[in-house]
Amino acid sequence: MQAVINVKQIGRQFLQGTQTINALTAVSLTICKGEFVAINGYSGSGKSTLLNIIGTLDKPGSGELELFGAPVDFNDDRSLQQFRAQKMGFIFQNFNLNPVLTALENVQMPLLLTDLNSRQRREKSTAVLTKVGLAERINHKPGQLSGGQQQRVAVARALVSDPLLLLADEPTANLDSESTEQLMLVLKEMNEQSGLTVLFSSHDERLLKHINRTITLNDGMLITPGSQL
């Protein structure tokens, strides 16, 4: 199996006043192409920190990260921006939609970094919004949409650039059961049809039936399979 993510002894510390907090301690893991994986753990266990490092949105304090077989240079911001635009999609817990833009305009944002013209960007974004069930809402702004609909806009935005890796931080935290099931079915379909690798953080038991593998963190450390918190 081809390794998409290879985390090697990564550590991350934060200063909180005069105290040093070990958010991650020597975390090592490998995730292969086409896996559908959840990072589990209570609030403060290091889930979001690990996701942000894997997504190259944050730098580790120690250790190394390889993505798609190549080491990541966290000091090359321009290359990292291009890499994220070409290969990665992100879904954030609080949606991170621009409130003054329509659903269609929000979804088009990642495509501004591509060579597609305005017509192509619009057509592709409309197709993805239709796929997630929002064909009738493409011209609505976030404030005119329900929480579930906003999350589906965020999913469409993450998928519109055809990423090879999708990262999601607590993607169902603000959703009811019906919206949660719809979201997971869309992600699972993309995972099965295109081989999209999906990694998300969650402690939502409703997602267990969709997950291929669970990685558990406790106080910033990886818990071996079968161990208990």
N, C-alpha and C positions, 0 to 999 in steps of 0.2 A: 504494500500500500504506500502511495506517495504521501509524504509528510507535508502538510500545509503549514502547521504551526509546530515549532520546536522551541520550547522554553527551557533554558539551561541555567539552573541555580540562580534565578532572579530574586533579588531583594529590593525592597523600597522602604525608605524611612521618611517620616514627616516630623517636623517640629511643632509641638503644641505647647506654646508658652516656653517654659524651660525644659519640658519633657520631650524625649525622643520616642516616637511611636513606630514600632515595627509593623508596617502595613503588610509586608510580604517578607518571608524568610526562606531563602534557598528553595524556591519553588521550581520544580522541573516537571514537564509533561510534554507529550506529543499528541497531536491531533491530525488525523489523516484525511485525505480528500474524501468528501461525501459523508463524513460523520455528522451526526446530529447530537450535540453534546450540551449538557447543562452544567454550570458551575453552581454548586449548592453551598449554603452557609448562612448563618444568621447575620443581621446587620452589623457591619464593622469587621467582618471576617476577612475582608480583602478582595471580595468578588469584583467590585467596580474598579479597584486599582489594577488588578490583573487584566481585566478587559481593556482598560485604557492603555496599558503598556502593549498588549498584543495588537491593539489598534493603532499603535504608534502615536497616540495622543498624549502620552506621558512617557518620561524616560525612567528606566530602572536605575536604582542606585548601584546595583552590582549584577553580575551575570550577563547572559547573552540571549538574544532572540533571533531565531531564523524564521523567515516566512517564505514559503514556496522554494525552499532549498537554499536561500541566500541570506547571509547575515544582514541585520538591519543596522544602518548607520544613523543613530538618533541625532547626530549633529548636522545632517544634511536636510534641512527643512524643506527645500524646494523639491528634492527627489521624493521625500516622504509624502508631500502633498500630491504629487503626480501618482505615486504608488497607490495611495488611498483612493484617488479618483478612478483609477483604472481597475483595481482588483478588489476593493472592499466596500461593503455597505454597512451602515450603522443605523440602529433603532435605539432611541433614547427613551428613558422612562417617562420623561415629561414632554415627549413629542418633539420639542425644539422646532416647531413650525413658526414661520414668520407671520405674525398676525395681520399684516396689511396685504399679504399676497393671497391669491386664490389657491385652492387645492392644486390646480394644474400648474400654477406658477411655482408653488413650493416644490412639487415633484420635479420640475424642470431644472432646479438649481444645480444638481450634480452634473447635468449635461452641458452646462456652460463651460466646463473644463475640457470638453471634447471637441471634435471637428464637425459635429453635426450642425446644420443650419437651423434657423428658427422653425421652419416647417417640419423638419425631421424631429426636432426636439418636442414639438407640440404633439405630433402623431405618436411618438413613442411613449410619451408621458400619458396621453389619453388612453392608450392601449393598456398600460399597467394599471391605471386607475380603474378601468373597466374590469380588469382581472380581479381586483380586490373588491368589486361590487360598488364602486362609486361613480359609475358612468353619469348618473343624474346629479352629481354634486361637484363636478369639476370646476365650476365657476363660483363656488361658495368659499368664503373665507373661514379660517379656523373657528372664529366666534360663532359662526352659523352652523357648526357641526357638533354632533355629540362626541363624548370622549372616545367611544369605539370608532367612530368615523374618522376622528383626528388621528387615531393610532393607525388606521388603515392608510391614511395619507402618508404617514411616516414610513409605513412598510413599503408603499409604492415608491417613495423617494429613495429608499434604501436599495430597491431592486431594479430601478430604472436603468442603471448603468451596467446591468448584467454582471454583478460582482462574482468573484470566485469564492469569496469568504464573506459571510454575514455575521456581524457581532451585534448583540442586543443586550442592553442592560435593564433587567427587570421589565421586560416588554409587556407583561400582563398585569402589572401592579395596580393600574388604575382602571382595569376593565372588568365588566361583569362576566358571568360564566359563558354566555352566548358569544360575546365579542372575543373572549379568550379562545374558545373553540374555533371560531372563524379564522383568527390570526394564525393559530397553530396549523390548521389545515392548509392555509396558503403557503406557509413556510415549508411544511412537510412535502407539499406537492412540488415546490421548486427544488427541494433537496433530492427528491426521487427522480424527477424528470431531467434535471440539468446537472446533477451531481454537486449542487451548491453545498459548501461546507458551512454548517451553522453552529455557532457557539454563543450561548446566552447565559446570563446569570439569573437565578430565580430560586425562591424557596416555595413556589406555588405547587402544591400537591396535585392540582388539576392537570399539570403538564406531564405527569409521570408516564402516561401511556404513549406519549409521542417521542420520548427520549430514548436514544440508543445507549448513551453512557452518561453517568453522572460523576463529576469531579467535586469533591467536598473540601472546603477550606475551613480551618478553625484557627483563629488568632493569627492569620496570615501564613499558616503552614498547611501544606497538602496532607490530607488524611488518607491513608492507604485504604484500598477497597475493603469493605467489610467491617472497618472500624466504626465505632459509635462516637457521636459528639457527647 
